[in-house]
Amino acid sequence: MEDFRAKLSGLLVVGLILGLAYLTVLLAGPKLFPLPFEIFSARLTPLEVGGEEFSPCAQQPVTPRQQVDAVETGPRNRITLHEINTTQLPGLGDSVIFLTTRSDDARLHLCDGSGQAVTTYYSGDAVPASRQPLQTAEVAFPLSLGSPDEAGLRYVLETRQPALLITPVKIMAAEAFHTRSRQTLMTRLFFFGGILSLVGYNLILGWLVGQWTYLFNALNTLSILFLDFYLTGVGPAYLWPEQPWLSNKVMVLSEAGPGIFAVLFAYHFLHPGDWRGLARRPVFYIWPLLNMIILACWVFLSYWQAALGVIAVWIAAAIAMIVVLVARARQGNERAQILLVPVVAVIVPSMIAGIAQQFTGWNLGRIGAHHAEITLVFEALLFTLTLAYLLTVTERERQAERRARIEVAERSKQQLLQRVDRERSRIAAELHDSAGQGLVTIVSRLRRAGRNGTGGKAGAVLQDVERETRYLLDDIRRISHDLHPAALDHLGLAGALKELRSRLAKSGDVRILLDVEPALELDRNQQLQVYRVVQELVSNALRHSGGDLINIQLTGESGKVIVEVGDNGTAGSAVNGEGIGLAVVDERAAILGGRFTIKQSPEGTRARLTFPASRPESRPESRKAQS
């Protein structure tokens, strides 16, 4: 065990080192992996936005000579206008201006000197691909710098976006842009293929081994993959090009995925298959519940409000899960320690880099174009390897549980054998004291009668011998009946229980009630086990309860057989059973595949045995117990 924990600690250190190295590579992307194409930052002059009706080409600068290289949008500035300054750009000729993040609606106005738009290009999530000027995954527009057709025209970029975003605007030569777009698309398709393969592997493996962990890992990876489809523009451009209404819905639903599936993955990783325990752990169920509430309220919210809500839940859930994992890892929880490895190696660094890129405009260099795909590949791969390692841990835990069950079974077997030996000793002593002594008495009296001849005294002696012999036969029949109820073979369960009730009722001033449902159909072994359970419980009640009423009921309900023995005593009859007693009753309940319970109250004691009416296939231990 110590060696295993040392290995886990080593894995955590390696994961932390990998995470720091991964974050360093991401944030140092421009220097480590410079872009192979020349990309220029656009110089934009912010323009005033009028009321509901305004002419984009006729608006004045907000602040003279102010220039920016990114568009800032949000709930307070849903519409932005920026004039593109082309004088500071080298002679690119045909070029392309594009936004590095998605936008609901982006427009490029070519304005003449009179403040009118000569041409307007449309792009963005709300625009079908067939209406966009360029067939590419980016929100992009063509520029013909230096072209006679566009000489003297001004370029005004209009964006309509309610979400809080900082979107850098770039300009490239047209040929370089299209080459870069093709290369980027092919690289993404390669990554997407690998990610889908890992998703399929987890789904198949989860189905084969019957573990929810693999399913939730696959669903979480799939939801982030669909989010990447949207963010990279592959979805709007190639997957649903003519259904622009799908874009925002895919974005919100995929952003809600990690807050649901990742949390359930972590829960089932730590507590495999324990669905009932989820309700007792709010730190796990609160995040999926909040996401479901937000999605239900989406009817009344705009998409960006729902997206903001699920992203907040996503971040809060990630922090909560990390805190839970760290706390449990410090307590020595091996599963938490295993799960922390991919968290510190990939998830935390990628979240930091993603937030820096998405909300601050940080340039990740050549890696930036494939940051999400690289993270997804590493995340899916590491989590899959973690799950594979979990199989080893699970098997080790199962072996430990199996050894513990074997030890318990051995102890129970020894205790049962000891009780059986004691019971045999009791039966032997009873045979010695009753049958043995009775036979000695009979022999002695017969010998005396032989010496006395055939007179009156001999007749009296023979009458005494006859009486003693009858008593002796009754004792032998009772002992024989205790060893095996012959009435069960001849009269069936109901008849045997009636005979048992009549015989036991004679032993004291106790009234015994019996109610057996006629429609019950039990096999031979079930009848024997039920008879023995009733015999033991009624005997205990007669000896210990101190009451004057015992009630026996056998009923069928919802495919189960219910055996109840109750008394109105106050001395705890069922608990104070002697001999093999309740230990054997528990064993018989296990043989029947059922459950035995005892409840005590001031009104008396009630013992209840429940087992399936249709007996399941016997397990090896059940067959051993029967033998």
C-alpha positions as CSV (number, residue, x, y, z in Angstrom):
1,M,0.0,0.0,0.0
2,E,2.8,2.5,0.9
3,D,4.5,1.7,-2.4
4,F,1.2,2.3,-4.3
5,R,0.7,5.7,-2.6
6,A,4.3,6.6,-3.4
7,K,3.6,5.9,-7.0
8,L,0.5,8.1,-6.9
9,S,2.4,11.0,-5.3
10,G,5.0,10.7,-8.0
11,L,2.2,10.8,-10.7
12,L,0.8,14.0,-9.1
13,V,4.3,15.6,-9.2
14,V,4.7,14.6,-12.8
15,G,1.2,15.9,-13.6
16,L,2.0,19.3,-12.0
17,I,5.2,19.6,-13.9
18,L,3.5,18.7,-17.2
19,G,0.7,21.3,-16.4
20,L,3.2,24.1,-15.7
21,A,5.1,23.2,-18.9
22,Y,1.9,23.1,-20.9
23,L,0.8,26.5,-19.6
24,T,4.2,28.0,-20.4
25,V,4.1,26.7,-23.9
26,L,0.6,28.0,-24.5
27,L,1.3,31.5,-23.1
28,A,4.7,31.7,-24.8
29,G,3.2,30.6,-28.1
30,P,4.1,33.6,-30.2
31,K,7.8,33.2,-29.5
32,L,8.0,29.4,-29.4
33,F,5.7,28.8,-32.4
34,P,5.6,31.9,-34.5
35,L,3.0,32.2,-37.2
36,P,4.2,31.1,-40.6
37,F,2.2,33.8,-42.4
38,E,2.4,37.5,-42.1
39,I,-0.7,38.8,-40.2
40,F,-1.3,42.4,-39.5
41,S,-3.4,43.9,-36.7
42,A,-6.1,46.2,-38.1
43,R,-6.0,49.8,-37.0
44,L,-9.6,50.8,-36.1
45,T,-11.1,54.1,-35.3
46,P,-14.2,53.8,-33.1
47,L,-17.2,55.6,-34.5
48,E,-20.3,56.9,-32.7
49,V,-23.4,54.8,-32.9
50,G,-26.7,56.7,-33.4
51,G,-30.2,55.6,-32.3
52,E,-32.3,52.8,-33.7
53,E,-31.9,54.2,-37.3
54,F,-28.5,55.3,-38.3
55,S,-26.2,55.3,-41.3
56,P,-22.9,53.5,-40.6
57,C,-21.0,55.5,-43.2
58,A,-22.2,58.9,-41.8
59,Q,-21.0,58.4,-38.2
60,Q,-18.2,60.5,-36.7
61,P,-15.3,59.2,-34.6
62,V,-15.8,59.0,-30.9
63,T,-12.4,60.4,-30.2
64,P,-10.3,61.9,-32.9
65,R,-7.1,60.0,-33.7
66,Q,-8.0,57.2,-31.3
67,Q,-7.1,53.8,-32.8
68,V,-7.6,50.3,-31.5
69,D,-6.9,46.8,-32.8
70,A,-9.9,44.9,-31.3
71,V,-13.6,45.2,-31.1
72,E,-15.1,45.3,-27.6
73,T,-18.8,44.2,-27.4
74,G,-21.2,43.6,-24.5
75,P,-24.7,44.2,-23.2
76,R,-24.1,48.0,-23.2
77,N,-22.5,48.3,-26.6
78,R,-24.2,45.6,-28.7
79,I,-23.6,47.5,-31.9
80,T,-20.1,48.8,-32.6
81,L,-18.8,50.8,-35.6
82,H,-15.1,51.1,-36.5
83,E,-13.5,52.7,-39.5
84,I,-10.5,50.7,-40.9
85,N,-7.4,52.7,-41.4
86,T,-5.7,51.3,-44.5
87,T,-3.1,54.0,-44.9
88,Q,-0.7,52.3,-42.4
89,L,-0.9,48.9,-44.2
90,P,1.7,48.0,-46.7
91,G,0.6,47.4,-50.3
92,L,-1.2,44.1,-49.8
93,G,-3.4,44.3,-52.8
94,D,-6.2,41.8,-52.5
95,S,-6.5,41.0,-48.8
96,V,-8.9,39.7,-46.2
97,I,-9.9,41.3,-42.9
98,F,-11.2,38.9,-40.3
99,L,-12.3,38.6,-36.7
100,T,-10.5,36.1,-34.5
101,T,-13.6,35.1,-32.5
102,R,-17.2,34.5,-33.5
103,S,-19.7,37.3,-33.9
104,D,-23.5,37.1,-34.3
105,D,-23.6,39.6,-37.1
106,A,-20.7,41.4,-38.7
107,R,-20.9,43.7,-41.7
108,L,-18.3,45.5,-43.8
109,H,-19.6,48.7,-45.4
110,L,-17.8,50.3,-48.4
111,C,-18.6,53.9,-48.0
112,D,-18.3,56.7,-50.6
113,G,-17.5,60.4,-50.0
114,S,-21.2,61.3,-49.5
115,G,-21.6,59.0,-46.5
116,Q,-23.5,56.3,-48.3
117,A,-22.8,52.6,-48.4
118,V,-21.9,51.5,-51.9
119,T,-21.6,47.8,-51.0
120,T,-22.2,45.9,-47.7
121,Y,-20.9,42.4,-47.0
122,Y,-22.5,40.2,-44.3
123,S,-21.0,37.5,-42.2
124,G,-21.3,36.0,-38.7
125,D,-23.4,33.3,-37.0
126,A,-26.7,34.8,-38.0
127,V,-25.9,34.8,-41.7
128,P,-26.2,31.6,-43.8
129,A,-23.0,30.6,-45.4
130,S,-24.4,31.1,-48.9
131,R,-24.8,34.9,-48.2
132,Q,-21.3,35.3,-46.9
133,P,-18.6,36.8,-49.2
134,L,-16.0,34.1,-48.3
135,Q,-16.5,30.4,-47.8
136,T,-14.3,30.1,-44.7
137,A,-14.6,29.2,-41.1
138,E,-13.7,32.7,-40.0
139,V,-15.9,35.8,-39.9
140,A,-14.0,37.4,-42.8
141,F,-14.5,40.0,-45.6
142,P,-12.5,40.7,-48.8
143,L,-10.6,43.9,-49.2
144,S,-9.3,45.1,-52.5
145,L,-6.7,47.6,-51.3
146,G,-5.3,49.7,-54.2
147,S,-8.0,48.5,-56.6
148,P,-9.4,51.2,-58.9
149,D,-13.0,50.0,-58.1
150,E,-12.5,50.7,-54.4
151,A,-10.3,53.8,-54.7
152,G,-11.5,56.6,-52.5
153,L,-13.8,54.4,-50.5
154,R,-13.8,54.1,-46.7
155,Y,-14.2,50.7,-44.9
156,V,-16.5,50.7,-41.9
157,L,-16.7,47.5,-39.8
158,E,-20.0,47.0,-38.0
159,T,-20.5,44.3,-35.4
160,R,-23.7,43.3,-33.6
161,Q,-22.9,41.1,-30.6
162,P,-24.5,41.3,-27.1
163,A,-22.0,39.0,-25.4
164,L,-19.0,40.4,-23.5
165,L,-16.1,39.8,-25.8
166,I,-12.8,41.4,-26.9
167,T,-12.3,40.4,-30.5
168,P,-9.0,41.2,-32.2
169,V,-9.3,42.2,-35.9
170,K,-6.6,41.0,-38.3
171,I,-5.7,41.6,-42.0
172,M,-3.8,39.2,-44.3
173,A,-3.0,38.9,-47.9
174,A,-5.9,37.0,-49.6
175,E,-3.7,34.2,-51.0
176,A,-2.0,33.7,-47.6
177,F,-5.3,33.8,-45.8
178,H,-6.9,31.0,-48.0
179,T,-3.7,28.9,-47.7
180,R,-3.8,29.3,-43.9
181,S,-7.5,28.5,-43.7
182,R,-7.1,25.2,-45.7
183,Q,-4.1,24.1,-43.5
184,T,-6.0,25.0,-40.4
185,L,-9.1,23.1,-41.5
186,M,-7.1,20.0,-42.4
187,T,-5.2,20.1,-39.0
188,R,-8.5,20.5,-37.2
189,L,-10.1,17.6,-39.1
190,F,-7.1,15.4,-38.0
191,F,-7.6,16.4,-34.4
192,F,-11.4,15.9,-34.6
193,G,-10.9,12.4,-35.9
194,G,-8.6,11.5,-33.0
195,I,-11.1,13.0,-30.5
196,L,-14.0,11.2,-32.0
197,S,-12.0,7.9,-31.8
198,L,-11.4,8.4,-28.1
199,V,-15.1,9.3,-27.6
200,G,-16.1,6.1,-29.4
201,Y,-13.6,4.1,-27.4
202,N,-14.9,5.4,-24.1
203,L,-18.5,4.7,-25.1
204,I,-17.7,1.1,-26.2
205,L,-15.6,0.4,-23.1
206,G,-18.2,1.9,-20.8
207,W,-20.8,-0.4,-22.4
208,L,-18.6,-3.5,-22.1
209,V,-17.5,-3.0,-18.5
210,G,-20.8,-1.4,-17.4
211,Q,-19.3,1.7,-15.8
212,W,-20.9,5.2,-16.0
213,T,-17.6,6.9,-15.7
214,Y,-16.7,6.1,-19.3
215,L,-20.1,7.3,-20.6
216,F,-19.8,10.7,-18.8
217,N,-16.2,11.1,-19.9
218,A,-17.3,10.5,-23.5
219,L,-20.3,12.9,-23.2
220,N,-18.2,15.6,-21.6
221,T,-15.5,15.3,-24.4
222,L,-18.3,15.4,-27.0
223,S,-19.9,18.5,-25.5
224,I,-16.6,20.4,-25.6
225,L,-16.0,19.1,-29.1
226,F,-19.2,20.7,-30.3
227,L,-18.3,23.9,-28.5
228,D,-15.1,23.8,-30.5
229,F,-17.1,23.3,-33.7
230,Y,-18.8,26.5,-32.9
231,L,-15.9,28.6,-31.7
232,T,-13.6,27.6,-34.6
233,G,-16.4,28.3,-37.1
234,V,-16.2,24.7,-38.5
235,G,-19.8,24.1,-37.5
236,P,-21.4,27.3,-38.9
237,A,-19.4,27.0,-42.1
238,Y,-19.5,23.3,-42.8
239,L,-21.8,21.4,-40.4
240,W,-24.9,23.6,-40.4
241,P,-24.1,26.3,-43.0
242,E,-27.7,27.1,-43.9
243,Q,-29.2,26.8,-40.4
244,P,-27.6,29.8,-38.6
245,W,-30.2,29.6,-35.8
246,L,-28.3,26.4,-34.6
247,S,-25.1,28.2,-33.8
248,N,-26.1,29.9,-30.6
249,K,-28.1,26.9,-29.4
250,V,-25.1,24.6,-30.0
251,M,-22.9,27.0,-28.1
252,V,-25.2,27.3,-25.0
253,L,-25.9,23.5,-24.9
254,S,-22.2,22.5,-25.3
255,E,-21.1,25.1,-22.7
256,A,-23.6,23.5,-20.3
257,G,-22.2,20.0,-20.9
258,P,-19.1,20.2,-18.7
259,G,-21.2,21.5,-15.8
260,I,-23.3,18.4,-16.0
261,F,-21.2,15.6,-17.5
262,A,-17.8,16.5,-16.1
263,V,-19.3,16.7,-12.6
264,L,-21.1,13.4,-12.9
265,F,-17.8,11.9,-14.3
266,A,-15.9,13.1,-11.2
267,Y,-18.7,11.8,-8.9
268,H,-18.8,8.3,-10.5
269,F,-15.0,8.2,-10.6
270,L,-14.9,8.7,-6.8
271,H,-18.2,6.8,-6.1
272,P,-18.6,4.3,-8.9
273,G,-22.3,3.3,-9.5
274,D,-23.6,4.9,-6.3
275,W,-26.5,6.9,-7.8
276,R,-28.4,7.0,-4.4
277,G,-25.4,8.6,-2.7
278,L,-25.5,11.5,-5.2
279,A,-28.5,13.0,-3.3
280,R,-26.5,13.1,-0.1
281,R,-23.6,15.1,-1.7
282,P,-24.8,18.5,-2.8
283,V,-21.3,19.5,-3.9
284,F,-21.8,17.2,-6.8
285,Y,-25.5,17.5,-7.7
286,I,-25.9,21.3,-7.3
287,W,-24.0,22.1,-10.5
288,P,-26.0,19.8,-12.9
289,L,-29.1,21.1,-11.2
290,L,-28.2,24.8,-11.7
291,N,-27.4,24.1,-15.4
292,M,-30.8,22.4,-15.9
293,I,-32.5,25.4,-14.2
294,I,-30.6,27.8,-16.5
295,L,-31.5,25.8,-19.6
296,A,-35.1,25.7,-18.5
297,C,-35.1,29.5,-18.0
298,W,-33.6,29.9,-21.5
299,V,-37.2,30.4,-22.7
300,F,-37.2,33.8,-20.9
301,L,-33.5,34.7,-21.4
302,S,-31.5,35.7,-24.4
303,Y,-28.9,33.3,-25.5
304,W,-25.9,35.3,-24.2
305,Q,-27.5,35.5,-20.7
306,A,-28.0,31.7,-20.7
307,A,-24.4,31.3,-22.0
308,L,-23.1,33.5,-19.3
309,G,-24.9,31.5,-16.7
310,V,-23.7,28.1,-17.8
311,I,-20.1,29.4,-18.2
312,A,-20.3,30.7,-14.6
313,V,-21.6,27.3,-13.4
314,W,-18.8,25.6,-15.5
315,I,-16.1,27.7,-13.8
316,A,-17.6,27.4,-10.3
317,A,-18.1,23.6,-10.7
318,A,-14.5,23.2,-12.0
319,I,-13.1,25.1,-8.9
320,A,-15.4,23.1,-6.6
321,M,-14.3,19.8,-8.1
322,I,-10.6,20.7,-7.8
323,V,-11.1,21.7,-4.1
324,V,-13.0,18.4,-3.5
325,L,-10.3,16.4,-5.2
326,V,-7.4,18.1,-3.4
327,A,-9.2,17.7,0.0
328,R,-9.8,14.0,-0.6
329,A,-6.4,13.4,-2.0
330,R,-4.9,14.9,1.2
331,Q,-7.1,12.4,3.2
332,G,-5.4,9.6,1.3
333,N,-8.3,8.9,-1.2
334,E,-6.5,7.1,-4.1
335,R,-9.2,7.8,-6.7
336,A,-9.0,11.5,-6.0
337,Q,-5.2,11.4,-6.3
338,I,-5.5,9.6,-9.7
339,L,-8.0,12.1,-11.0
340,L,-5.9,15.1,-10.0
341,V,-3.2,14.1,-12.5
342,P,-5.1,15.1,-15.7
343,V,-6.6,18.0,-13.9
344,V,-3.3,19.7,-13.0
345,A,-1.6,18.5,-16.2
346,V,-4.2,19.7,-18.8
347,I,-7.5,21.2,-17.6
348,V,-6.2,24.0,-15.3
349,P,-3.6,25.2,-17.8
350,S,-6.0,25.1,-20.7
351,M,-8.7,27.0,-18.8
352,I,-6.2,29.7,-17.9
353,A,-4.9,30.0,-21.5
354,G,-8.5,29.9,-22.9
355,I,-9.7,32.7,-20.6
356,A,-6.6,34.7,-21.5
357,Q,-7.2,34.2,-25.2
358,Q,-11.0,34.6,-25.3
359,F,-11.5,37.5,-22.9
360,T,-8.2,39.5,-23.0
361,G,-7.2,38.9,-26.6
362,W,-3.9,37.2,-25.6
363,N,-2.0,36.0,-28.6
364,L,-1.2,32.3,-28.4
365,G,0.7,32.2,-31.7
366,R,0.4,29.3,-34.0
367,I,-0.9,27.1,-31.1
368,G,-3.8,29.6,-30.7
369,A,-5.6,28.3,-33.8
370,H,-5.6,24.8,-32.4
371,H,-5.6,25.4,-28.7
372,A,-9.0,23.9,-28.1
373,E,-8.3,20.8,-30.2
374,I,-4.9,20.2,-28.6
375,T,-6.4,20.5,-25.2
376,L,-9.3,18.2,-26.1
377,V,-6.9,15.5,-27.4
378,F,-4.7,15.6,-24.3
379,E,-7.7,15.8,-22.0
380,A,-9.5,12.8,-23.7
381,L,-6.3,10.8,-23.8
382,L,-5.2,11.5,-20.2
383,F,-8.7,10.8,-18.9
384,T,-8.9,7.6,-20.9
385,L,-5.5,6.5,-19.5
386,T,-6.7,7.5,-16.0
387,L,-9.7,5.4,-16.4
388,A,-7.6,2.5,-17.6
389,Y,-5.4,2.9,-14.5
390,L,-8.7,3.1,-12.5
391,L,-9.5,-0.4,-13.7
392,T,-6.3,-1.6,-12.0
393,V,-7.3,0.2,-8.8
394,T,-10.8,-1.1,-9.0
395,E,-9.6,-4.7,-9.5
396,R,-7.3,-4.3,-6.5
397,E,-10.2,-3.0,-4.4
398,R,-12.4,-5.9,-5.6
399,Q,-9.7,-8.4,-4.6
400,A,-9.5,-6.8,-1.2
401,E,-13.3,-7.0,-0.8
402,R,-13.2,-10.6,-2.0
403,R,-10.6,-11.5,0.6
404,A,-12.6,-9.7,3.3
405,R,-15.8,-11.6,2.2
406,I,-13.9,-14.9,2.3
407,E,-12.5,-14.1,5.8
408,V,-16.1,-13.2,7.0
409,A,-17.4,-16.4,5.3
410,E,-14.8,-18.5,7.0
411,R,-15.5,-17.0,10.4
412,S,-19.2,-17.5,9.8
413,K,-18.6,-21.0,8.7
414,Q,-16.5,-21.8,11.8
415,Q,-19.1,-20.2,14.1
416,L,-21.9,-22.1,12.3
417,L,-20.0,-25.4,12.7
418,Q,-19.4,-24.7,16.4
419,R,-23.1,-24.1,16.8
420,V,-24.0,-27.2,14.9
421,D,-21.6,-29.2,17.1
422,R,-23.3,-27.7,20.2
423,E,-26.7,-28.6,18.7
424,R,-25.5,-32.1,18.1
425,S,-24.3,-32.4,21.6
426,R,-27.6,-31.2,22.9
427,I,-29.5,-33.7,20.8
428,A,-27.1,-36.5,21.9
429,A,-27.6,-35.5,25.6
430,E,-31.3,-35.4,25.1
431,L,-31.3,-38.8,23.5
432,H,-29.1,-40.1,26.4
433,D,-31.2,-38.5,29.1
434,S,-34.6,-39.4,27.6
435,A,-34.4,-42.4,25.3
436,G,-31.3,-43.9,26.8
437,Q,-32.4,-43.7,30.4
438,G,-35.9,-44.7,29.4
439,L,-34.7,-47.9,27.7
440,V,-32.5,-48.7,30.8
441,T,-35.6,-48.3,33.0
442,I,-37.6,-50.6,30.7
443,V,-34.9,-53.2,30.7
444,S,-34.7,-53.1,34.4
445,R,-38.4,-53.4,35.0
446,L,-38.7,-56.3,32.5
447,R,-36.0,-58.1,34.3
448,R,-37.8,-57.6,37.6
449,A,-41.1,-58.7,36.1
450,G,-39.3,-61.9,34.9
451,R,-38.1,-62.6,38.4
452,N,-41.5,-62.0,40.0
453,G,-43.3,-64.4,37.6
454,T,-46.8,-63.7,36.2
455,G,-48.6,-62.5,39.4
456,G,-50.3,-59.2,40.1
457,K,-47.1,-57.4,40.7
458,A,-45.8,-58.5,37.3
459,G,-48.9,-57.1,35.6
460,A,-48.5,-53.7,37.3
461,V,-44.8,-53.6,36.2
462,L,-45.7,-54.4,32.6
463,Q,-48.3,-51.6,32.6
464,D,-45.6,-49.2,33.9
465,V,-43.3,-50.5,31.2
466,E,-46.0,-49.9,28.5
467,R,-46.5,-46.3,29.8
468,E,-42.8,-45.6,29.9
469,T,-42.4,-47.0,26.4
470,R,-45.1,-44.7,25.1
471,Y,-43.4,-41.7,26.7
472,L,-40.1,-42.8,25.2
473,L,-41.7,-43.2,21.7
474,D,-43.1,-39.6,22.0
475,D,-39.6,-38.3,22.9
476,I,-38.1,-40.2,19.9
477,R,-40.8,-38.9,17.5
478,R,-40.3,-35.3,18.8
479,I,-36.5,-35.5,18.3
480,S,-37.0,-37.1,14.9
481,H,-39.4,-34.4,13.9
482,D,-37.0,-31.7,15.0
483,L,-34.3,-33.3,12.8
484,H,-36.6,-33.7,9.8
485,P,-40.4,-32.8,9.6
486,A,-42.0,-35.9,8.0
487,A,-45.3,-34.0,7.9
488,L,-43.9,-31.7,5.3
489,D,-43.5,-34.6,2.9
490,H,-47.0,-35.9,3.4
491,L,-49.1,-32.8,4.2
492,G,-47.3,-30.0,2.4
493,L,-46.2,-26.7,3.9
494,A,-49.7,-25.6,5.1
495,G,-50.5,-28.9,6.6
496,A,-47.0,-29.3,8.3
497,L,-47.4,-25.8,9.8
498,K,-50.8,-26.7,11.2
499,E,-49.4,-29.8,12.7
500,L,-46.5,-27.7,14.1
501,R,-48.9,-25.2,15.6
502,S,-51.0,-28.0,17.2
503,R,-48.0,-29.7,18.7
504,L,-46.4,-26.5,20.0
505,A,-49.6,-25.1,21.4
506,K,-49.8,-28.1,23.8
507,S,-46.6,-27.1,25.4
508,G,-48.0,-24.0,27.1
509,D,-50.8,-21.6,27.6
510,V,-50.1,-19.7,24.4
511,R,-52.6,-19.2,21.5
512,I,-51.0,-19.6,18.1
513,L,-52.7,-18.2,15.0
514,L,-51.8,-19.4,11.5
515,D,-52.7,-17.8,8.2
516,V,-51.3,-19.3,5.0
517,E,-52.2,-17.9,1.6
518,P,-53.5,-20.9,-0.4
519,A,-52.2,-19.6,-3.8
520,L,-48.5,-19.7,-2.7
521,E,-46.4,-22.0,-4.8
522,L,-43.0,-22.9,-3.4
523,D,-40.6,-25.6,-4.4
524,R,-39.5,-28.3,-2.0
525,N,-36.4,-26.5,-0.7
526,Q,-38.3,-23.3,-0.2
527,Q,-40.9,-25.1,1.8
528,L,-38.3,-26.7,4.0
529,Q,-36.5,-23.4,4.6
530,V,-39.8,-21.6,5.5
531,Y,-40.8,-24.4,7.8
532,R,-37.5,-24.3,9.7
533,V,-37.6,-20.5,10.0
534,V,-41.2,-20.6,11.4
535,Q,-40.2,-23.5,13.7
536,E,-37.2,-21.6,15.1
537,L,-39.1,-18.3,15.5
538,V,-42.1,-19.8,17.2
539,S,-39.9,-21.9,19.5
540,N,-38.0,-18.7,20.5
541,A,-41.3,-16.9,21.2
542,L,-42.6,-19.7,23.3
543,R,-39.5,-19.8,25.4
544,H,-38.7,-16.2,25.8
545,S,-41.5,-13.7,24.8
546,G,-43.6,-14.0,27.9
547,G,-46.7,-13.3,25.8
548,D,-49.9,-15.3,25.3
549,L,-50.3,-14.8,21.5
550,I,-48.2,-15.8,18.5
551,N,-49.3,-14.9,15.0
552,I,-47.9,-16.7,11.9
553,Q,-48.6,-15.3,8.4
554,L,-47.5,-16.4,5.0
555,T,-48.5,-14.2,2.1
556,G,-47.5,-13.3,-1.4
557,E,-47.1,-9.7,-2.6
558,S,-45.6,-8.3,-5.9
559,G,-43.8,-11.4,-6.8
560,K,-42.4,-11.9,-3.2
561,V,-43.2,-14.3,-0.4
562,I,-43.5,-12.7,3.0
563,V,-43.2,-14.8,6.2
564,E,-44.1,-13.0,9.5
565,V,-44.0,-14.3,13.0
566,G,-45.1,-11.9,15.7
567,D,-45.8,-12.1,19.4
568,N,-47.3,-9.8,22.1
569,G,-44.5,-10.4,24.6
570,T,-42.1,-7.8,26.0
571,A,-39.0,-10.0,26.6
572,G,-37.5,-9.8,23.0
573,S,-38.2,-13.3,21.9
574,A,-36.5,-13.1,18.5
575,V,-33.4,-11.5,19.9
576,N,-32.9,-14.0,22.7
577,G,-33.0,-17.1,20.6
578,E,-30.9,-20.0,21.7
579,G,-28.9,-22.8,20.0
580,I,-28.2,-22.2,16.3
581,G,-31.0,-19.7,16.4
582,L,-30.9,-16.5,14.4
583,A,-27.6,-17.3,12.7
584,V,-29.3,-20.2,10.9
585,V,-32.3,-18.1,10.1
586,D,-30.0,-15.6,8.4
587,E,-28.4,-18.4,6.5
588,R,-31.7,-19.7,5.4
589,A,-32.7,-16.2,4.3
590,A,-29.5,-16.1,2.2
591,I,-30.3,-19.5,0.7
592,L,-33.7,-18.2,-0.4
593,G,-32.2,-15.0,-1.8
594,G,-34.2,-12.9,0.6
595,R,-33.9,-10.7,3.6
596,F,-34.6,-11.3,7.3
597,T,-35.4,-8.4,9.7
598,I,-36.6,-8.1,13.3
599,K,-38.5,-5.2,14.8
600,Q,-39.2,-4.8,18.5
601,S,-41.8,-2.5,20.1
602,P,-43.7,-2.2,23.4
603,E,-46.4,-4.2,21.7
604,G,-44.2,-7.2,21.0
605,T,-41.7,-8.5,18.5
606,R,-42.2,-9.0,14.8
607,A,-39.8,-11.1,12.7
608,R,-40.1,-10.8,8.9
609,L,-38.6,-12.9,6.1
610,T,-39.0,-11.7,2.5
611,F,-37.8,-13.6,-0.6
612,P,-38.6,-13.9,-4.3
613,A,-41.5,-16.1,-5.2
614,S,-39.6,-17.3,-8.2
615,R,-36.3,-18.4,-6.8
616,P,-33.2,-17.1,-8.5
617,E,-30.4,-19.4,-9.7
618,S,-28.5,-20.7,-6.8
619,R,-25.1,-19.1,-6.2
620,P,-22.2,-21.4,-5.3
621,E,-22.3,-20.2,-1.7
622,S,-26.1,-20.9,-1.6
623,R,-25.6,-24.5,-2.8
624,K,-22.9,-25.0,-0.2
625,A,-25.2,-23.6,2.5
626,Q,-28.0,-26.0,1.3
627,S,-25.7,-29.0,1.4
